[in-house]
Amino acid sequence: KNILEMSPKLVHSCGFVGIVSEFMNPSESLCLKIEQWWSTKQGSGCDHSEFGAFGVLLTNQEPIDASTYAGRRADNDDEYHVWMSHLSKCCITSVSPGLLYIQRQQQQATGESNSSCLAMKHALVPKSVKGSIWTPQNSDAVHFTQRCWMELIGSNGTSTGM
């Protein structure tokens, strides 16, 4: 959250933010939160008539449930129960590794930002016979991720020379 709140002031025109992390309760509502976090400290309201940045959140098609996540994090039964209690208090029911990419739009000639708004898209990376997005050598996931990014930047008129 803090990284997203700081990024609009730190990322230059046409610059990128990339975050690899575990995303809790991955869904469209998470994208709405990300949009809000981005705009929080901009000083002006976001009317969504114009966007200053575009992003895509890629997560696994099949996130793991909280119990499985707690089991992977805990070294013993006591830690498992601590994890489960924490996840429950935070209303976390599922977790997925993911990639979050955001690109700022080109600034206007005056140097002012076009807008403080961020438009997010959520893409579910399908599991294939080669595994999930994180399986080493999964060319299916690489191509899917590439395609999502190219669609996003293409639909927003941004050219990155990729």
N, C-alpha and C positions, 0 to 999 in steps of 0.2 A: 504494500500500500504506500509506504513512504517513498519508495523509488518512483512510483507512478505520480505521486504528488509533486516531486521535485523535477521530474523529467522535462515538462514543458519549458521551464526556465533554463535548463541546461543543454537541451538538444537544439542544435542550430537548424536553420532552414534546410529541408530535405534530409536531415539527419535521422538516424535509426536508434531505436531502443530494442534490445533483444533480451528476453529473460527465459531461462530454462529453469523450471521449478516443478514442484508438485502443487497442483491446483485442487483446492478443496471444493466439493460440490460443483464440478464443472458443468456449466449450463449457460443458457442465454442470460439468466439473471446475474451470473458472474460477470458477463460482458458489460452489463449495465453498471455494475459496481466499478469495474475498471474505468468505464467512461466517466463516472462521477469522480473517482479518485484523481484522474487526469485533470479535470476541470476545477477541482476544489480550491486550489490556491492561485487561480488565475486573476482574481479580482473583478471579473465581469461574468455575468450570467451566460449560460450556454443556451441559445435559443434553437439550436439544431437547424438553422437555415443555411449555415455554412460550416464546413469542417476544416480545422487547421491540421488535423492528423487522422490517419487511418490505420487500423490494426487488425490483426487476425490472431486468434487464440486457437491453437491446435492441441487437442487432447485425444486420448485413446477412445475409441468407440465403446470399449468396455472398461469403465473405471472399476477399481477394486472397492469393495465395501469397507466400512470403518473397522470392522473386526479383523479383516485380513491385513489392513494397514497397521493396526495396533500390534498384531502378531509379528509383523516384519520389523517393527521398531523396538519392541521389547526384548530384553535379554532373559527375562524370567516371568513367572506368573504374576508376581507383584507389580512389575513394570507394565505388564499387559493391562491390568486393571486400572492403573494410573492413566495409561493412554486412553483406554475406553472411557473413563470418567471425563477426561479432558475433551475428547472428541464429542461426547454427548453434550457437555456444557456449551460447546461451540456450535452445536447443531450440525456437525459434520457427519454426513452419512456415506459419502463416497469420495475417492481421491484418484486423481490421474496425473501422471507425469505429463508435462506439456511444454509447448514453445509459445511464447508471446512475442510477436513482432509488431512494432509500431513505427510508422514513418511520418515525420512532419512534412507538411506541404511547403512548397516554395513560398517564401515571404513576399509580400507586395513590395513594389519599388520603394516605398517609403521606409521599408525595414520593419514595419509593424506586422504582427502576426495576423493572418487572415481571420482566425477565430481561435477561441480556447477549446472548442469542441473536438472530441475524439469520436470517430465512428468505428465501432468494433464489429467483427464478424467472428462467429464461433464455427470451427470446422472439426468434425469428428474424423480422426484418422482411422480408416477401417483396418481391422486385423486381417492379415492375409496368411497364406500358408507359410510365409517367411517370418511371421510373428507380428509383434506390435511395432509402434513407432520407434521403440527403444531397442529392438532386437538388432544386434550388430549385423551389418551387411544386408539389411532389409531395403532393397532397392525400391520396392513398392511404396514404402513409407516416404522415402526420399523424393520419389517422383510425385506423390500426392502432395507433400509439403510444398514442393516447387510449384506445382500447378496452382495451389491455393494462393500462394504469394503472388504469382504472376497475374492471376485473375484480379486480385485485390489492387495491385499497383496499376494494372491496365485499365481497370474500371474507373480509376481516379485520375487518369491522365498523367501519371508520374512515370518518368523514365529513369531507370537506375543503371542501365547498361548491363543488366544481368544476362 
